[in-house]
């Protein structure tokens, strides 16, 4: 384990995050997992999907 991770863990033990911060982080994780699950099941709308072909190369100026 990296020394910086041990220092960070010791800070968390001395100063734990507030319950509100923990709830916020868990809510963000749950929302991200829901989006991934919806997309994986094929229920994600087509208008919200990113076309990977359009992401190649630098943006073109018309």
Phi and psi restraints in degrees (range 20) as a CNS / XPLOR table:
assign (resid 1 and name C) (resid 2 and name N)
       (resid 2 and name CA) (resid 2 and name C) 1.0 -71.7 20.0 2
assign (resid 2 and name N) (resid 2 and name CA)
       (resid 2 and name C) (resid 3 and name N) 1.0 146.7 20.0 2
assign (resid 2 and name C) (resid 3 and name N)
       (resid 3 and name CA) (resid 3 and name C) 1.0 -63.2 20.0 2
assign (resid 3 and name N) (resid 3 and name CA)
       (resid 3 and name C) (resid 4 and name N) 1.0 -35.3 20.0 2
assign (resid 3 and name C) (resid 4 and name N)
       (resid 4 and name CA) (resid 4 and name C) 1.0 -64.3 20.0 2
assign (resid 4 and name N) (resid 4 and name CA)
       (resid 4 and name C) (resid 5 and name N) 1.0 -36.3 20.0 2
assign (resid 4 and name C) (resid 5 and name N)
       (resid 5 and name CA) (resid 5 and name C) 1.0 -66.7 20.0 2
assign (resid 5 and name N) (resid 5 and name CA)
       (resid 5 and name C) (resid 6 and name N) 1.0 -36.0 20.0 2
assign (resid 5 and name C) (resid 6 and name N)
       (resid 6 and name CA) (resid 6 and name C) 1.0 -66.9 20.0 2
assign (resid 6 and name N) (resid 6 and name CA)
       (resid 6 and name C) (resid 7 and name N) 1.0 -39.6 20.0 2
assign (resid 6 and name C) (resid 7 and name N)
       (resid 7 and name CA) (resid 7 and name C) 1.0 -64.9 20.0 2
assign (resid 7 and name N) (resid 7 and name CA)
       (resid 7 and name C) (resid 8 and name N) 1.0 -42.2 20.0 2
assign (resid 7 and name C) (resid 8 and name N)
       (resid 8 and name CA) (resid 8 and name C) 1.0 -63.4 20.0 2
assign (resid 8 and name N) (resid 8 and name CA)
       (resid 8 and name C) (resid 9 and name N) 1.0 -41.1 20.0 2
assign (resid 8 and name C) (resid 9 and name N)
       (resid 9 and name CA) (resid 9 and name C) 1.0 -64.7 20.0 2
assign (resid 9 and name N) (resid 9 and name CA)
       (resid 9 and name C) (resid 10 and name N) 1.0 -38.7 20.0 2
assign (resid 9 and name C) (resid 10 and name N)
       (resid 10 and name CA) (resid 10 and name C) 1.0 -66.7 20.0 2
assign (resid 10 and name N) (resid 10 and name CA)
       (resid 10 and name C) (resid 11 and name N) 1.0 -35.0 20.0 2
assign (resid 10 and name C) (resid 11 and name N)
       (resid 11 and name CA) (resid 11 and name C) 1.0 -65.0 20.0 2
assign (resid 11 and name N) (resid 11 and name CA)
       (resid 11 and name C) (resid 12 and name N) 1.0 -39.3 20.0 2
assign (resid 11 and name C) (resid 12 and name N)
       (resid 12 and name CA) (resid 12 and name C) 1.0 -65.6 20.0 2
assign (resid 12 and name N) (resid 12 and name CA)
       (resid 12 and name C) (resid 13 and name N) 1.0 -35.7 20.0 2
assign (resid 12 and name C) (resid 13 and name N)
       (resid 13 and name CA) (resid 13 and name C) 1.0 -68.8 20.0 2
assign (resid 13 and name N) (resid 13 and name CA)
       (resid 13 and name C) (resid 14 and name N) 1.0 -40.2 20.0 2
assign (resid 13 and name C) (resid 14 and name N)
       (resid 14 and name CA) (resid 14 and name C) 1.0 -74.3 20.0 2
assign (resid 14 and name N) (resid 14 and name CA)
       (resid 14 and name C) (resid 15 and name N) 1.0 -36.7 20.0 2
assign (resid 14 and name C) (resid 15 and name N)
       (resid 15 and name CA) (resid 15 and name C) 1.0 -131.7 20.0 2
assign (resid 15 and name N) (resid 15 and name CA)
       (resid 15 and name C) (resid 16 and name N) 1.0 77.0 20.0 2
assign (resid 15 and name C) (resid 16 and name N)
       (resid 16 and name CA) (resid 16 and name C) 1.0 -67.5 20.0 2
assign (resid 16 and name N) (resid 16 and name CA)
       (resid 16 and name C) (resid 17 and name N) 1.0 153.4 20.0 2
assign (resid 16 and name C) (resid 17 and name N)
       (resid 17 and name CA) (resid 17 and name C) 1.0 -68.2 20.0 2
assign (resid 17 and name N) (resid 17 and name CA)
       (resid 17 and name C) (resid 18 and name N) 1.0 154.8 20.0 2
assign (resid 17 and name C) (resid 18 and name N)
       (resid 18 and name CA) (resid 18 and name C) 1.0 -69.2 20.0 2
assign (resid 18 and name N) (resid 18 and name CA)
       (resid 18 and name C) (resid 19 and name N) 1.0 156.9 20.0 2
assign (resid 18 and name C) (resid 19 and name N)
       (resid 19 and name CA) (resid 19 and name C) 1.0 -58.5 20.0 2
assign (resid 19 and name N) (resid 19 and name CA)
       (resid 19 and name C) (resid 20 and name N) 1.0 -32.8 20.0 2
assign (resid 19 and name C) (resid 20 and name N)
       (resid 20 and name CA) (resid 20 and name C) 1.0 -65.7 20.0 2
assign (resid 20 and name N) (resid 20 and name CA)
       (resid 20 and name C) (resid 21 and name N) 1.0 -39.3 20.0 2
assign (resid 20 and name C) (resid 21 and name N)
       (resid 21 and name CA) (resid 21 and name C) 1.0 -66.9 20.0 2
assign (resid 21 and name N) (resid 21 and name CA)
       (resid 21 and name C) (resid 22 and name N) 1.0 -39.8 20.0 2
assign (resid 21 and name C) (resid 22 and name N)
       (resid 22 and name CA) (resid 22 and name C) 1.0 -63.6 20.0 2
assign (resid 22 and name N) (resid 22 and name CA)
       (resid 22 and name C) (resid 23 and name N) 1.0 -42.8 20.0 2
assign (resid 22 and name C) (resid 23 and name N)
       (resid 23 and name CA) (resid 23 and name C) 1.0 -63.1 20.0 2
assign (resid 23 and name N) (resid 23 and name CA)
       (resid 23 and name C) (resid 24 and name N) 1.0 -39.3 20.0 2
assign (resid 23 and name C) (resid 24 and name N)
       (resid 24 and name CA) (resid 24 and name C) 1.0 -63.1 20.0 2
assign (resid 24 and name N) (resid 24 and name CA)
       (resid 24 and name C) (resid 25 and name N) 1.0 -43.9 20.0 2
assign (resid 24 and name C) (resid 25 and name N)
       (resid 25 and name CA) (resid 25 and name C) 1.0 -65.7 20.0 2
assign (resid 25 and name N) (resid 25 and name CA)
       (resid 25 and name C) (resid 26 and name N) 1.0 -44.3 20.0 2
assign (resid 25 and name C) (resid 26 and name N)
       (resid 26 and name CA) (resid 26 and name C) 1.0 -63.5 20.0 2
assign (resid 26 and name N) (resid 26 and name CA)
       (resid 26 and name C) (resid 27 and name N) 1.0 -38.2 20.0 2
assign (resid 26 and name C) (resid 27 and name N)
       (resid 27 and name CA) (resid 27 and name C) 1.0 -64.4 20.0 2
assign (resid 27 and name N) (resid 27 and name CA)
       (resid 27 and name C) (resid 28 and name N) 1.0 -40.8 20.0 2
assign (resid 27 and name C) (resid 28 and name N)
       (resid 28 and name CA) (resid 28 and name C) 1.0 -64.5 20.0 2
assign (resid 28 and name N) (resid 28 and name CA)
       (resid 28 and name C) (resid 29 and name N) 1.0 -40.2 20.0 2
assign (resid 28 and name C) (resid 29 and name N)
       (resid 29 and name CA) (resid 29 and name C) 1.0 -65.4 20.0 2
assign (resid 29 and name N) (resid 29 and name CA)
       (resid 29 and name C) (resid 30 and name N) 1.0 -42.6 20.0 2
assign (resid 29 and name C) (resid 30 and name N)
       (resid 30 and name CA) (resid 30 and name C) 1.0 -64.5 20.0 2
assign (resid 30 and name N) (resid 30 and name CA)
       (resid 30 and name C) (resid 31 and name N) 1.0 -42.0 20.0 2
assign (resid 30 and name C) (resid 31 and name N)
       (resid 31 and name CA) (resid 31 and name C) 1.0 -63.5 20.0 2
assign (resid 31 and name N) (resid 31 and name CA)
       (resid 31 and name C) (resid 32 and name N) 1.0 -42.7 20.0 2
assign (resid 31 and name C) (resid 32 and name N)
       (resid 32 and name CA) (resid 32 and name C) 1.0 -63.2 20.0 2
assign (resid 32 and name N) (resid 32 and name CA)
       (resid 32 and name C) (resid 33 and name N) 1.0 -42.1 20.0 2
assign (resid 32 and name C) (resid 33 and name N)
       (resid 33 and name CA) (resid 33 and name C) 1.0 -66.3 20.0 2
assign (resid 33 and name N) (resid 33 and name CA)
       (resid 33 and name C) (resid 34 and name N) 1.0 -35.8 20.0 2
assign (resid 33 and name C) (resid 34 and name N)
       (resid 34 and name CA) (resid 34 and name C) 1.0 -64.0 20.0 2
assign (resid 34 and name N) (resid 34 and name CA)
       (resid 34 and name C) (resid 35 and name N) 1.0 -43.6 20.0 2
assign (resid 34 and name C) (resid 35 and name N)
       (resid 35 and name CA) (resid 35 and name C) 1.0 -63.2 20.0 2
assign (resid 35 and name N) (resid 35 and name CA)
       (resid 35 and name C) (resid 36 and name N) 1.0 -44.0 20.0 2
assign (resid 35 and name C) (resid 36 and name N)
       (resid 36 and name CA) (resid 36 and name C) 1.0 -63.2 20.0 2
assign (resid 36 and name N) (resid 36 and name CA)
       (resid 36 and name C) (resid 37 and name N) 1.0 -42.3 20.0 2
assign (resid 36 and name C) (resid 37 and name N)
       (resid 37 and name CA) (resid 37 and name C) 1.0 -65.0 20.0 2
assign (resid 37 and name N) (resid 37 and name CA)
       (resid 37 and name C) (resid 38 and name N) 1.0 -41.9 20.0 2
assign (resid 37 and name C) (resid 38 and name N)
       (resid 38 and name CA) (resid 38 and name C) 1.0 -64.3 20.0 2
assign (resid 38 and name N) (resid 38 and name CA)
       (resid 38 and name C) (resid 39 and name N) 1.0 -41.7 20.0 2
assign (resid 38 and name C) (resid 39 and name N)
       (resid 39 and name CA) (resid 39 and name C) 1.0 -67.4 20.0 2
assign (resid 39 and name N) (resid 39 and name CA)
       (resid 39 and name C) (resid 40 and name N) 1.0 -39.1 20.0 2
assign (resid 39 and name C) (resid 40 and name N)
       (resid 40 and name CA) (resid 40 and name C) 1.0 -65.2 20.0 2
assign (resid 40 and name N) (resid 40 and name CA)
       (resid 40 and name C) (resid 41 and name N) 1.0 -36.0 20.0 2
assign (resid 40 and name C) (resid 41 and name N)
       (resid 41 and name CA) (resid 41 and name C) 1.0 -78.9 20.0 2
assign (resid 41 and name N) (resid 41 and name CA)
       (resid 41 and name C) (resid 42 and name N) 1.0 -8.7 20.0 2
assign (resid 41 and name C) (resid 42 and name N)
       (resid 42 and name CA) (resid 42 and name C) 1.0 88.3 20.0 2
assign (resid 42 and name N) (resid 42 and name CA)
       (resid 42 and name C) (resid 43 and name N) 1.0 13.7 20.0 2
assign (resid 42 and name C) (resid 43 and name N)
       (resid 43 and name CA) (resid 43 and name C) 1.0 -93.6 20.0 2
assign (resid 43 and name N) (resid 43 and name CA)
       (resid 43 and name C) (resid 44 and name N) 1.0 -0.6 20.0 2
assign (resid 43 and name C) (resid 44 and name N)
       (resid 44 and name CA) (resid 44 and name C) 1.0 -73.4 20.0 2
assign (resid 44 and name N) (resid 44 and name CA)
       (resid 44 and name C) (resid 45 and name N) 1.0 131.3 20.0 2
assign (resid 44 and name C) (resid 45 and name N)
       (resid 45 and name CA) (resid 45 and name C) 1.0 -65.6 20.0 2
assign (resid 45 and name N) (resid 45 and name CA)
       (resid 45 and name C) (resid 46 and name N) 1.0 148.3 20.0 2
assign (resid 45 and name C) (resid 46 and name N)
       (resid 46 and name CA) (resid 46 and name C) 1.0 -65.4 20.0 2
assign (resid 46 and name N) (resid 46 and name CA)
       (resid 46 and name C) (resid 47 and name N) 1.0 -32.4 20.0 2
assign (resid 46 and name C) (resid 47 and name N)
       (resid 47 and name CA) (resid 47 and name C) 1.0 -69.0 20.0 2
assign (resid 47 and name N) (resid 47 and name CA)
       (resid 47 and name C) (resid 48 and name N) 1.0 -20.2 20.0 2
assign (resid 47 and name C) (resid 48 and name N)
       (resid 48 and name CA) (resid 48 and name C) 1.0 -96.2 20.0 2
assign (resid 48 and name N) (resid 48 and name CA)
       (resid 48 and name C) (resid 49 and name N) 1.0 -3.6 20.0 2
assign (resid 48 and name C) (resid 49 and name N)
       (resid 49 and name CA) (resid 49 and name C) 1.0 -83.2 20.0 2
assign (resid 49 and name N) (resid 49 and name CA)
       (resid 49 and name C) (resid 50 and name N) 1.0 151.3 20.0 2
assign (resid 49 and name C) (resid 50 and name N)
       (resid 50 and name CA) (resid 50 and name C) 1.0 -97.4 20.0 2
assign (resid 50 and name N) (resid 50 and name CA)
       (resid 50 and name C) (resid 51 and name N) 1.0 130.6 20.0 2
assign (resid 50 and name C) (resid 51 and name N)
       (resid 51 and name CA) (resid 51 and name C) 1.0 -82.0 20.0 2
assign (resid 51 and name N) (resid 51 and name CA)
       (resid 51 and name C) (resid 52 and name N) 1.0 112.1 20.0 2
assign (resid 51 and name C) (resid 52 and name N)
       (resid 52 and name CA) (resid 52 and name C) 1.0 -64.2 20.0 2
assign (resid 52 and name N) (resid 52 and name CA)
       (resid 52 and name C) (resid 53 and name N) 1.0 -24.8 20.0 2
assign (resid 52 and name C) (resid 53 and name N)
       (resid 53 and name CA) (resid 53 and name C) 1.0 -67.7 20.0 2
assign (resid 53 and name N) (resid 53 and name CA)
       (resid 53 and name C) (resid 54 and name N) 1.0 -32.6 20.0 2
assign (resid 53 and name C) (resid 54 and name N)
       (resid 54 and name CA) (resid 54 and name C) 1.0 -78.4 20.0 2
assign (resid 54 and name N) (resid 54 and name CA)
       (resid 54 and name C) (resid 55 and name N) 1.0 -10.3 20.0 2
assign (resid 54 and name C) (resid 55 and name N)
       (resid 55 and name CA) (resid 55 and name C) 1.0 -89.8 20.0 2
assign (resid 55 and name N) (resid 55 and name CA)
       (resid 55 and name C) (resid 56 and name N) 1.0 -2.3 20.0 2
assign (resid 55 and name C) (resid 56 and name N)
       (resid 56 and name CA) (resid 56 and name C) 1.0 -78.6 20.0 2
assign (resid 56 and name N) (resid 56 and name CA)
       (resid 56 and name C) (resid 57 and name N) 1.0 138.0 20.0 2
assign (resid 56 and name C) (resid 57 and name N)
       (resid 57 and name CA) (resid 57 and name C) 1.0 72.0 20.0 2
assign (resid 57 and name N) (resid 57 and name CA)
       (resid 57 and name C) (resid 58 and name N) 1.0 178.4 20.0 2
assign (resid 57 and name C) (resid 58 and name N)
       (resid 58 and name CA) (resid 58 and name C) 1.0 -72.9 20.0 2
assign (resid 58 and name N) (resid 58 and name CA)
       (resid 58 and name C) (resid 59 and name N) 1.0 156.6 20.0 2
assign (resid 58 and name C) (resid 59 and name N)
       (resid 59 and name CA) (resid 59 and name C) 1.0 -65.0 20.0 2
assign (resid 59 and name N) (resid 59 and name CA)
       (resid 59 and name C) (resid 60 and name N) 1.0 143.2 20.0 2
assign (resid 59 and name C) (resid 60 and name N)
       (resid 60 and name CA) (resid 60 and name C) 1.0 -94.1 20.0 2
assign (resid 60 and name N) (resid 60 and name CA)
       (resid 60 and name C) (resid 61 and name N) 1.0 137.3 20.0 2
assign (resid 60 and name C) (resid 61 and name N)
       (resid 61 and name CA) (resid 61 and name C) 1.0 -98.6 20.0 2
assign (resid 61 and name N) (resid 61 and name CA)
       (resid 61 and name C) (resid 62 and name N) 1.0 122.5 20.0 2
